[in-house]
Amino acid sequence: MLFSNLDFWIFFAVLYLVALFFSCLKATQSKVKSVVLVGSLTFYALGDAANFWVLIWIKLLCFFAGKFIAETPGLKTRRQKILLGLTIFLAIGTLAFFKYSVDSSTTDYTMPLGISFFTFQALSYVIDVYRGRAQKADSIHDYMVYVTFFPQLIAGPIERFGQLYPQINNIRVCNLSEMKIPFLLISMAFFKKLFVADSIGPTVQLIFHSDDSRALEFLLGGWAMAMQVYFDFSAYSDFAVGLGLLFGVKLTQNFRPIWFAMNPLEFWERWNVTTGRWFRDYLLIPLGGNGTSRLQSARNMIIMFLAIGLWHGASWNWLLWGLFQGLIVAAYRDIKKHTNWADITPHFVGFLFLQFFLLPVSGLLHITSSKAIMERIEHATLSGAYSLFDLSGIKILGPHLMFYLIPAILLDFLSEKLEFEKLEWRHVAVIAAVCLGFAAFLQKGFKQTSFIYFGF
């Protein structure tokens, strides 16, 4: 089920009313958690019943591994290391099998919904228990509520045990005065998903599947593709945070407005935040982090982004994407550390670099797994000066894209600058009415377009 579809909200209304019923009866905290657990498992089963066993397998594997590691006497014994290594091997092996073999004609399996996100969250639990940074869960019941909490089960944020588990233990139905921020976030999410991401998606496809597209149109298409991914994932993040708050749980805002990033490091502090932190803590730091030399520092950063690229998919475009991002970030970190060039360069230069180079190239690499698309781009680029500087398509496509993107960018600026906690209900109602109005009327109601990152 998609957060932007009517069937989800029917499901959610039933779940919330049941949780509210138990809360009104002053039932024990355990019963309320049980309602959320059953609801979360049902949510996944309704979305991908065929692969429900994969979710259960990964979660139970990491639970029992964490239990045995925590109960083994001593610190980081040989037995603990072997058990941790075996758990990582089995979990990542399961993830790799589905991510890299489901497209093969030799298997009838399909990609489990959100397998990357729920695998990474389960692994973070067992690794943190091994490192002594988290205590083992009190019970399998409470652990399962933590690892299957439905707002963030499919596409994150990837929450750490120490941050989310204490909140899960106090899960509850929020009161009316606490519904202001969730209502605002969910309204914004509908706007970003239905009005923005789902509206510019067809234009992106038109650019890359037309034999008449020019070189600059492909560049615009790459930027538009990055915008589609950004607003699509940002919408999911808003949905997740808003739904979590309705149960008294504060999830990490996985996407923050990227317009305030002035360099590659700031950009990655705003784009898919928890995934970047996961790879940093569980891959980059074990590799040696910054290393003992400039070369090692750059090498480790490039390896991390190559791994993130492979996480997206085992194809040449994602490897190039990882190499491109790693080189950009490693070069900037080196320049910032060893020269004063990064400090004396005006911020708008970094902003322009991100918007006119990093995002367009990233978008191009995101969509160019198709050989046909690559041939179109190559033909457009090499077909002569007229094609390279032909602005006819830009003049048509640019205003069309800006019609959707300018209101979205303005909303991003508003959300960055406003303190939601201080808004009164009348202000929330106005913003929500505008967002829902655009989403409902210009998109004619609920859509069936899946979130892009459900495929990862």
DABEL-V935103 format. One record per pair of residues at least 24 apart in sequence whose C-alpha atoms are under 10 Angstrom apart, sorted by sequence separation. I is the first residue (numbers start at 1). J is the second residue. If there is no record, write none. Layout:
BEGIN
i->I j->J
i->I j->J
END
This chain:
BEGIN
i->15 j->39
i->92 j->116
i->95 j->119
i->122 j->146
i->137 j->161
i->145 j->169
i->200 j->224
i->201 j->225
i->204 j->228
i->231 j->255
i->280 j->304
i->283 j->307
i->301 j->325
i->302 j->326
i->303 j->327
i->305 j->329
i->411 j->435
i->14 j->39
i->15 j->40
i->62 j->87
i->94 j->119
i->95 j->120
i->121 j->146
i->122 j->147
i->136 j->161
i->143 j->168
i->200 j->225
i->230 j->255
i->279 j->304
i->280 j->305
i->301 j->326
i->302 j->327
i->61 j->87
i->62 j->88
i->121 j->147
i->122 j->148
i->134 j->160
i->135 j->161
i->136 j->162
i->142 j->168
i->143 j->169
i->145 j->171
i->201 j->227
i->230 j->256
i->231 j->257
i->279 j->305
i->300 j->326
i->301 j->327
i->302 j->328
i->12 j->39
i->61 j->88
i->92 j->119
i->121 j->148
i->134 j->161
i->135 j->162
i->142 j->169
i->197 j->224
i->200 j->227
i->201 j->228
i->230 j->257
i->299 j->326
i->301 j->328
i->302 j->329
i->408 j->435
i->11 j->39
i->15 j->43
i->62 j->90
i->91 j->119
i->92 j->120
i->119 j->147
i->133 j->161
i->134 j->162
i->137 j->165
i->197 j->225
i->200 j->228
i->201 j->229
i->230 j->258
i->276 j->304
i->279 j->307
i->298 j->326
i->299 j->327
i->301 j->329
i->302 j->330
i->407 j->435
i->58 j->87
i->61 j->90
i->62 j->91
i->91 j->120
i->118 j->147
i->133 j->162
i->134 j->163
i->199 j->228
i->276 j->305
i->279 j->308
i->298 j->327
i->301 j->330
i->61 j->91
i->118 j->148
i->197 j->227
i->198 j->228
i->298 j->328
i->300 j->330
i->301 j->331
i->328 j->358
i->11 j->42
i->12 j->43
i->88 j->119
i->91 j->122
i->92 j->123
i->138 j->169
i->196 j->227
i->197 j->228
i->198 j->229
i->201 j->232
i->298 j->329
i->299 j->330
i->407 j->438
i->11 j->43
i->58 j->90
i->59 j->91
i->88 j->120
i->91 j->123
i->121 j->153
i->128 j->160
i->129 j->161
i->196 j->228
i->197 j->229
i->276 j->308
i->298 j->330
i->301 j->333
i->58 j->91
i->128 j->161
i->129 j->162
i->197 j->230
i->198 j->231
i->275 j->308
i->297 j->330
i->298 j->331
i->325 j->358
i->57 j->91
i->58 j->92
i->118 j->152
i->119 j->153
i->124 j->158
i->125 j->159
i->128 j->162
i->197 j->231
i->198 j->232
i->297 j->331
i->298 j->332
i->324 j->358
i->404 j->438
i->8 j->43
i->11 j->46
i->88 j->123
i->117 j->152
i->118 j->153
i->121 j->156
i->124 j->159
i->125 j->160
i->126 j->161
i->193 j->228
i->196 j->231
i->197 j->232
i->237 j->272
i->295 j->330
i->298 j->333
i->58 j->94
i->87 j->123
i->117 j->153
i->118 j->154
i->120 j->156
i->121 j->157
i->122 j->158
i->124 j->160
i->125 j->161
i->192 j->228
i->195 j->231
i->196 j->232
i->197 j->233
i->294 j->330
i->297 j->333
i->298 j->334
i->325 j->361
i->57 j->94
i->58 j->95
i->117 j->154
i->118 j->155
i->121 j->158
i->122 j->159
i->123 j->160
i->124 j->161
i->125 j->162
i->194 j->231
i->197 j->234
i->234 j->271
i->294 j->331
i->297 j->334
i->324 j->361
i->325 j->362
i->8 j->46
i->88 j->126
i->114 j->152
i->115 j->153
i->116 j->154
i->117 j->155
i->118 j->156
i->120 j->158
i->121 j->159
i->122 j->160
i->192 j->230
i->193 j->231
i->194 j->232
i->197 j->235
i->233 j->271
i->234 j->272
i->324 j->362
i->84 j->123
i->87 j->126
i->88 j->127
i->114 j->153
i->115 j->154
i->116 j->155
i->117 j->156
i->118 j->157
i->119 j->158
i->120 j->159
i->121 j->160
i->122 j->161
i->192 j->231
i->193 j->232
i->196 j->235
i->233 j->272
i->294 j->333
i->295 j->334
i->54 j->94
i->87 j->127
i->113 j->153
i->114 j->154
i->115 j->155
i->116 j->156
i->117 j->157
i->118 j->158
i->120 j->160
i->121 j->161
i->191 j->231
i->192 j->232
i->193 j->233
i->290 j->330
i->294 j->334
i->321 j->361
i->322 j->362
i->2 j->43
i->54 j->95
i->113 j->154
i->114 j->155
i->117 j->158
i->118 j->159
i->192 j->233
i->193 j->234
i->194 j->235
i->230 j->271
i->321 j->362
i->324 j->365
i->1 j->43
i->84 j->126
i->85 j->127
i->112 j->154
i->113 j->155
i->114 j->156
i->116 j->158
i->117 j->159
i->189 j->231
i->190 j->232
i->192 j->234
i->193 j->235
i->230 j->272
i->320 j->362
i->321 j->363
i->1 j->44
i->84 j->127
i->189 j->232
i->192 j->235
i->193 j->236
i->290 j->333
i->294 j->337
i->321 j->364
i->322 j->365
i->1 j->45
i->54 j->98
i->189 j->233
i->191 j->235
i->192 j->236
i->294 j->338
i->318 j->362
i->321 j->365
i->1 j->46
i->2 j->47
i->84 j->129
i->189 j->234
i->190 j->235
i->317 j->362
i->320 j->365
i->321 j->366
i->1 j->47
i->84 j->130
i->188 j->234
i->189 j->235
i->190 j->236
i->192 j->238
i->193 j->239
i->319 j->365
i->320 j->366
i->1 j->48
i->83 j->130
i->188 j->235
i->189 j->236
i->317 j->364
i->318 j->365
i->187 j->235
i->189 j->237
i->190 j->238
i->317 j->365
i->318 j->366
i->81 j->130
i->186 j->235
i->189 j->238
i->190 j->239
i->316 j->365
i->317 j->366
i->318 j->367
i->80 j->130
i->185 j->235
i->186 j->236
i->188 j->238
i->189 j->239
i->317 j->367
i->318 j->368
i->186 j->237
i->187 j->238
i->188 j->239
i->189 j->240
i->317 j->368
i->318 j->369
i->185 j->237
i->186 j->238
i->187 j->239
i->316 j->368
i->317 j->369
i->77 j->130
i->185 j->238
i->186 j->239
i->189 j->242
i->315 j->368
i->316 j->369
i->317 j->370
i->76 j->130
i->184 j->238
i->185 j->239
i->186 j->240
i->188 j->242
i->312 j->366
i->315 j->369
i->75 j->130
i->76 j->131
i->184 j->239
i->185 j->240
i->186 j->241
i->187 j->242
i->66 j->122
i->70 j->126
i->75 j->131
i->76 j->132
i->182 j->238
i->183 j->239
i->185 j->241
i->186 j->242
i->313 j->369
i->55 j->112
i->58 j->115
i->62 j->119
i->66 j->123
i->69 j->126
i->75 j->132
i->182 j->239
i->185 j->242
i->186 j->243
i->268 j->325
i->309 j->366
i->51 j->109
i->54 j->112
i->55 j->113
i->65 j->123
i->68 j->126
i->69 j->127
i->182 j->240
i->184 j->242
i->185 j->243
i->50 j->109
i->51 j->110
i->53 j->112
i->54 j->113
i->55 j->114
i->59 j->118
i->62 j->121
i->63 j->122
i->66 j->125
i->67 j->126
i->70 j->129
i->182 j->241
i->183 j->242
i->50 j->110
i->51 j->111
i->52 j->112
i->55 j->115
i->58 j->118
i->59 j->119
i->62 j->122
i->63 j->123
i->65 j->125
i->66 j->126
i->69 j->129
i->70 j->130
i->181 j->241
i->182 j->242
i->183 j->243
i->185 j->245
i->50 j->111
i->51 j->112
i->52 j->113
i->54 j->115
i->58 j->119
i->61 j->122
i->62 j->123
i->65 j->126
i->66 j->127
i->69 j->130
i->70 j->131
i->181 j->242
i->182 j->243
i->264 j->325
i->268 j->329
i->48 j->110
i->50 j->112
i->51 j->113
i->57 j->119
i->58 j->120
i->59 j->121
i->60 j->122
i->61 j->123
i->62 j->124
i->63 j->125
i->64 j->126
i->65 j->127
i->66 j->128
i->67 j->129
i->68 j->130
i->69 j->131
i->70 j->132
i->180 j->242
i->182 j->244
i->183 j->245
i->267 j->329
i->48 j->111
i->49 j->112
i->50 j->113
i->55 j->118
i->59 j->122
i->62 j->125
i->63 j->126
i->66 j->129
i->67 j->130
i->179 j->242
i->182 j->245
i->183 j->246
i->265 j->328
i->48 j->112
i->49 j->113
i->51 j->115
i->55 j->119
i->58 j->122
i->59 j->123
i->62 j->126
i->65 j->129
i->66 j->130
i->70 j->134
i->179 j->243
i->181 j->245
i->182 j->246
i->264 j->328
i->265 j->329
i->47 j->112
i->48 j->113
i->54 j->119
i->58 j->123
i->61 j->126
i->62 j->127
i->65 j->130
i->70 j->135
i->71 j->136
i->180 j->245
i->181 j->246
i->182 j->247
i->263 j->328
i->264 j->329
i->265 j->330
i->47 j->113
i->48 j->114
i->59 j->125
i->70 j->136
i->179 j->245
i->180 j->246
i->263 j->329
i->264 j->330
i->55 j->122
i->69 j->136
i->70 j->137
i->178 j->245
i->179 j->246
i->264 j->331
i->265 j->332
i->44 j->112
i->45 j->113
i->66 j->134
i->67 j->135
i->68 j->136
i->178 j->246
i->179 j->247
i->264 j->332
i->265 j->333
i->44 j->113
i->66 j->135
i->67 j->136
i->178 j->247
i->179 j->248
i->263 j->332
i->264 j->333
i->44 j->114
i->66 j->136
i->67 j->137
i->174 j->244
i->176 j->246
i->178 j->248
i->263 j->333
i->66 j->137
i->67 j->138
i->174 j->245
i->175 j->246
i->64 j->136
i->67 j->139
i->173 j->245
i->174 j->246
i->175 j->247
i->63 j->136
i->67 j->140
i->171 j->244
i->172 j->245
i->173 j->246
i->174 j->247
i->175 j->248
i->63 j->137
i->171 j->245
i->172 j->246
i->173 j->247
i->174 j->248
i->171 j->246
i->172 j->247
i->173 j->248
i->174 j->249
i->63 j->139
i->64 j->140
i->171 j->247
i->172 j->248
i->173 j->249
i->63 j->140
i->156 j->233
i->170 j->247
i->171 j->248
i->172 j->249
i->155 j->233
i->170 j->248
i->171 j->249
i->157 j->236
i->168 j->247
i->170 j->249
i->263 j->342
i->60 j->140
i->63 j->143
i->156 j->236
i->157 j->237
i->167 j->247
i->168 j->248
i->169 j->249
i->59 j->140
i->63 j->144
i->155 j->236
i->156 j->237
i->167 j->248
i->168 j->249
i->154 j->236
i->155 j->237
i->167 j->249
i->168 j->250
i->60 j->143
i->157 j->240
i->166 j->249
i->167 j->250
i->59 j->143
i->60 j->144
i->63 j->147
i->152 j->236
i->156 j->240
i->157 j->241
i->165 j->249
i->167 j->251
i->262 j->346
i->263 j->347
i->267 j->351
i->59 j->144
i->151 j->236
i->152 j->237
i->155 j->240
i->156 j->241
i->164 j->249
i->262 j->347
i->263 j->348
i->151 j->237
i->154 j->240
i->164 j->250
i->261 j->347
i->262 j->348
i->263 j->349
i->264 j->350
i->151 j->238
i->152 j->239
i->153 j->240
i->163 j->250
i->164 j->251
i->260 j->347
i->261 j->348
i->262 j->349
i->263 j->350
i->264 j->351
i->267 j->354
i->56 j->144
i->59 j->147
i->151 j->239
i->152 j->240
i->163 j->251
i->164 j->252
i->262 j->350
i->263 j->351
i->59 j->148
i->151 j->240
i->152 j->241
i->163 j->252
i->261 j->350
i->262 j->351
i->263 j->352
i->264 j->353
i->150 j->240
i->151 j->241
i->261 j->351
i->262 j->352
i->263 j->353
i->264 j->354
i->149 j->240
i->151 j->242
i->152 j->243
i->260 j->351
i->262 j->353
i->263 j->354
i->55 j->147
i->56 j->148
i->151 j->243
i->152 j->244
i->159 j->251
i->259 j->351
i->262 j->354
i->55 j->148
i->150 j->243
i->151 j->244
i->158 j->251
i->159 j->252
i->258 j->351
i->261 j->354
i->262 j->355
i->150 j->244
i->151 j->245
i->157 j->251
i->158 j->252
i->261 j->355
i->264 j->358
i->149 j->244
i->156 j->251
i->157 j->252
i->259 j->354
i->156 j->252
i->157 j->253
i->158 j->254
i->258 j->354
i->259 j->355
i->156 j->253
i->157 j->254
i->258 j->355
i->55 j->153
i->156 j->254
i->157 j->255
i->152 j->251
i->155 j->254
i->149 j->249
i->151 j->251
i->152 j->252
i->41 j->144
i->37 j->141
i->40 j->144
i->41 j->145
i->44 j->148
i->37 j->142
i->40 j->145
i->43 j->148
i->37 j->143
i->38 j->144
i->39 j->145
i->43 j->149
i->44 j->150
i->34 j->141
i->37 j->144
i->38 j->145
i->40 j->147
i->41 j->148
i->43 j->150
i->47 j->154
i->33 j->141
i->34 j->142
i->37 j->145
i->40 j->148
i->41 j->149
i->42 j->150
i->43 j->151
i->33 j->142
i->36 j->145
i->37 j->146
i->39 j->148
i->40 j->149
i->41 j->150
i->44 j->153
i->34 j->144
i->35 j->145
i->37 j->147
i->38 j->148
i->39 j->149
i->40 j->150
i->43 j->153
i->44 j->154
i->30 j->141
i->33 j->144
i->34 j->145
i->37 j->148
i->38 j->149
i->39 j->150
i->40 j->151
i->30 j->142
i->33 j->145
i->36 j->148
i->37 j->149
i->38 j->150
i->40 j->152
i->41 j->153
i->33 j->146
i->36 j->149
i->37 j->150
i->40 j->153
i->36 j->150
i->158 j->272
i->160 j->274
i->157 j->272
i->158 j->273
i->159 j->274
i->33 j->149
i->156 j->272
i->157 j->273
i->158 j->274
i->159 j->275
i->156 j->273
i->157 j->274
i->158 j->275
i->156 j->274
i->157 j->275
i->158 j->276
i->160 j->278
i->156 j->275
i->158 j->277
i->159 j->278
i->155 j->275
i->158 j->278
i->226 j->355
i->36 j->168
i->223 j->355
i->226 j->358
i->227 j->359
i->223 j->356
i->226 j->359
i->227 j->360
i->222 j->356
i->223 j->357
i->225 j->359
i->226 j->360
i->229 j->363
i->33 j->168
i->36 j->171
i->222 j->357
i->223 j->358
i->224 j->359
i->225 j->360
i->226 j->361
i->228 j->363
i->33 j->169
i->36 j->172
i->220 j->356
i->222 j->358
i->223 j->359
i->224 j->360
i->225 j->361
i->226 j->362
i->227 j->363
i->32 j->169
i->33 j->170
i->219 j->356
i->222 j->359
i->223 j->360
i->225 j->362
i->226 j->363
i->229 j->366
i->32 j->170
i->33 j->171
i->219 j->357
i->222 j->360
i->223 j->361
i->225 j->363
i->226 j->364
i->29 j->168
i->30 j->169
i->32 j->171
i->33 j->172
i->221 j->360
i->222 j->361
i->223 j->362
i->224 j->363
i->225 j->364
i->226 j->365
i->29 j->169
i->30 j->170
i->32 j->172
i->219 j->359
i->220 j->360
i->221 j->361
i->222 j->362
i->223 j->363
i->224 j->364
i->225 j->365
i->226 j->366
i->29 j->170
i->30 j->171
i->32 j->173
i->219 j->360
i->220 j->361
i->222 j->363
i->223 j->364
i->225 j->366
i->226 j->367
i->312 j->453
i->29 j->171
i->218 j->360
i->219 j->361
i->221 j->363
i->222 j->364
i->225 j->367
i->313 j->455
i->29 j->172
i->218 j->361
i->220 j->363
i->221 j->364
i->222 j->365
i->312 j->455
i->313 j->456
i->219 j->363
i->220 j->364
i->222 j->366
i->312 j->456
i->218 j->363
i->219 j->364
i->222 j->367
i->311 j->456
i->218 j->364
i->221 j->367
i->222 j->368
i->3 j->151
i->23 j->172
i->24 j->173
i->22 j->172
i->23 j->173
i->259 j->409
i->22 j->173
i->258 j->409
i->20 j->172
i->21 j->173
i->257 j->409
i->260 j->412
i->19 j->172
i->20 j->173
i->259 j->412
i->260 j->413
i->19 j->173
i->20 j->174
i->121 j->275
i->124 j->278
i->128 j->282
i->257 j->411
i->258 j->412
i->259 j->413
i->20 j->175
i->120 j->275
i->123 j->278
i->127 j->282
i->218 j->373
i->257 j->412
i->258 j->413
i->17 j->173
i->208 j->364
i->256 j->412
i->257 j->413
i->260 j->416
i->16 j->173
i->121 j->278
i->124 j->281
i->257 j->414
i->259 j->416
i->117 j->275
i->120 j->278
i->124 j->282
i->218 j->376
i->219 j->377
i->257 j->415
i->258 j->416
i->116 j->275
i->120 j->279
i->123 j->282
i->208 j->367
i->218 j->377
i->256 j->415
i->257 j->416
i->208 j->368
i->217 j->377
i->256 j->416
i->211 j->372
i->215 j->376
i->216 j->377
i->120 j->282
i->205 j->367
i->208 j->370
i->211 j->373
i->214 j->376
i->215 j->377
i->218 j->380
i->204 j->367
i->209 j->372
i->210 j->373
i->213 j->376
i->214 j->377
i->215 j->378
i->217 j->380
i->218 j->381
i->208 j->372
i->209 j->373
i->211 j->375
i->212 j->376
i->213 j->377
i->215 j->379
i->216 j->380
i->208 j->373
i->211 j->376
i->214 j->379
i->215 j->380
i->216 j->381
i->207 j->373
i->208 j->374
i->210 j->376
i->211 j->377
i->213 j->379
i->214 j->380
i->215 j->381
i->209 j->376
i->212 j->379
i->213 j->380
i->214 j->381
i->215 j->382
i->208 j->376
i->211 j->379
i->212 j->380
i->215 j->383
i->208 j->377
i->211 j->380
i->214 j->383
i->215 j->384
i->215 j->385
i->217 j->387
i->215 j->386
i->216 j->387
i->217 j->388
i->214 j->386
i->215 j->387
i->216 j->388
i->217 j->389
i->214 j->387
i->215 j->388
i->216 j->389
i->217 j->390
i->220 j->393
i->221 j->394
i->213 j->387
i->214 j->388
i->215 j->389
i->216 j->390
i->217 j->391
i->220 j->394
i->224 j->398
i->227 j->401
i->231 j->405
i->212 j->387
i->214 j->389
i->215 j->390
i->216 j->391
i->217 j->392
i->218 j->393
i->219 j->394
i->214 j->390
i->215 j->391
i->216 j->392
i->217 j->393
i->218 j->394
i->221 j->397
i->213 j->390
i->214 j->391
i->216 j->393
i->217 j->394
i->220 j->397
i->221 j->398
i->224 j->401
i->228 j->405
i->231 j->408
i->214 j->392
i->215 j->393
i->216 j->394
i->217 j->395
i->220 j->398
i->224 j->402
i->227 j->405
i->231 j->409
i->213 j->392
i->214 j->393
i->213 j->393
i->214 j->394
i->217 j->397
i->221 j->401
i->212 j->393
i->213 j->394
i->217 j->398
i->220 j->401
i->224 j->405
i->231 j->412
i->4 j->186
i->3 j->186
i->4 j->189
i->5 j->190
i->3 j->189
i->4 j->190
i->207 j->393
i->3 j->190
i->4 j->191
i->4 j->193
i->3 j->193
i->4 j->194
i->207 j->397
i->204 j->397
i->203 j->397
i->116 j->311
i->116 j->312
i->203 j->400
i->204 j->401
i->203 j->401
i->200 j->400
i->201 j->401
i->199 j->400
i->200 j->401
i->199 j->401
i->200 j->402
i->200 j->403
i->200 j->404
i->196 j->401
i->199 j->404
i->200 j->405
i->199 j->405
i->196 j->403
i->197 j->404
i->196 j->404
i->197 j->405
i->195 j->404
i->196 j->405
i->100 j->310
i->195 j->405
i->196 j->406
i->36 j->247
i->99 j->310
i->100 j->311
i->196 j->407
i->197 j->408
i->99 j->311
i->192 j->404
i->195 j->407
i->196 j->408
i->99 j->312
i->100 j->313
i->101 j->314
i->192 j->405
i->195 j->408
i->96 j->310
i->99 j->313
i->100 j->314
i->96 j->311
i->99 j->314
i->100 j->315
i->192 j->407
i->236 j->451
i->95 j->311
i->191 j->407
i->192 j->408
i->235 j->451
i->236 j->452
i->96 j->313
i->191 j->408
i->192 j->409
i->236 j->453
i->96 j->314
i->232 j->450
i->233 j->451
i->192 j->411
i->232 j->451
i->233 j->452
i->188 j->408
i->191 j->411
i->192 j->412
i->232 j->452
i->233 j->453
i->232 j->453
i->233 j->454
i->229 j->451
i->230 j->452
i->188 j->411
i->229 j->452
i->188 j->412
i->228 j->452
i->229 j->453
i->188 j->415
i->19 j->247
i->16 j->246
i->185 j->415
i->4 j->235
i->12 j->243
i->16 j->247
i->3 j->235
i->4 j->236
i->3 j->236
i->2 j->236
i->4 j->239
i->185 j->420
i->3 j->239
i->184 j->420
i->3 j->240
i->181 j->420
i->3 j->243
i->180 j->420
i->181 j->421
i->195 j->435
i->180 j->421
i->181 j->422
i->184 j->425
i->187 j->428
i->191 j->432
i->194 j->435
i->195 j->436
i->181 j->423
i->187 j->429
i->190 j->432
i->194 j->436
i->195 j->437
i->196 j->438
i->178 j->421
i->180 j->423
i->184 j->427
i->185 j->428
i->188 j->431
i->191 j->434
i->192 j->435
i->195 j->438
i->196 j->439
i->199 j->442
i->180 j->424
i->181 j->425
i->184 j->428
i->187 j->431
i->188 j->432
i->191 j->435
i->192 j->436
i->194 j->438
i->195 j->439
i->199 j->443
i->180 j->425
i->183 j->428
i->184 j->429
i->187 j->432
i->188 j->433
i->190 j->435
i->191 j->436
i->194 j->439
i->195 j->440
i->198 j->443
i->179 j->425
i->180 j->426
i->183 j->429
i->184 j->430
i->186 j->432
i->187 j->433
i->188 j->434
i->189 j->435
i->190 j->436
i->191 j->437
i->192 j->438
i->193 j->439
i->194 j->440
i->195 j->441
i->180 j->427
i->181 j->428
i->184 j->431
i->185 j->432
i->187 j->434
i->188 j->435
i->189 j->436
i->190 j->437
i->191 j->438
i->192 j->439
i->195 j->442
i->196 j->443
i->177 j->425
i->180 j->428
i->184 j->432
i->187 j->435
i->188 j->436
i->190 j->438
i->191 j->439
i->194 j->442
i->195 j->443
i->201 j->449
i->180 j->429
i->183 j->432
i->184 j->433
i->186 j->435
i->187 j->436
i->190 j->439
i->191 j->440
i->194 j->443
i->195 j->444
i->198 j->447
i->186 j->436
i->187 j->437
i->189 j->439
i->190 j->440
i->194 j->444
i->198 j->448
i->184 j->435
i->188 j->439
i->194 j->445
i->198 j->449
i->187 j->439
i->191 j->443
i->194 j->446
i->197 j->449
i->198 j->450
i->194 j->447
i->198 j->451
i->193 j->447
i->194 j->448
i->197 j->451
i->194 j->449
i->197 j->452
i->190 j->446
i->193 j->449
i->193 j->450
i->193 j->451
i->155 j->451
i->154 j->451
i->155 j->452
i->156 j->453
i->155 j->453
i->154 j->453
i->155 j->454
i->154 j->454
i->155 j->455
i->154 j->455
i->155 j->456
i->154 j->456
i->117 j->453
i->116 j->453
i->117 j->454
i->116 j->454
i->114 j->453
i->115 j->454
i->116 j->455
i->117 j->456
i->113 j->453
i->114 j->454
i->115 j->455
i->116 j->456
i->113 j->454
i->114 j->455
i->115 j->456
i->112 j->454
i->113 j->455
i->114 j->456
i->111 j->454
i->112 j->455
i->113 j->456
i->111 j->455
i->112 j->456
i->111 j->456
i->99 j->455
i->99 j->456
i->6 j->445
i->7 j->446
i->5 j->445
i->6 j->446
i->4 j->445
i->5 j->446
i->6 j->447
i->4 j->446
i->5 j->447
i->6 j->448
i->3 j->446
i->4 j->447
i->5 j->448
i->4 j->448
i->5 j->449
i->2 j->447
i->4 j->449
i->5 j->450
i->2 j->448
i->4 j->450
i->1 j->448
i->2 j->449
i->3 j->450
i->4 j->451
i->2 j->450
i->3 j->451
i->1 j->450
i->2 j->451
i->2 j->454
END
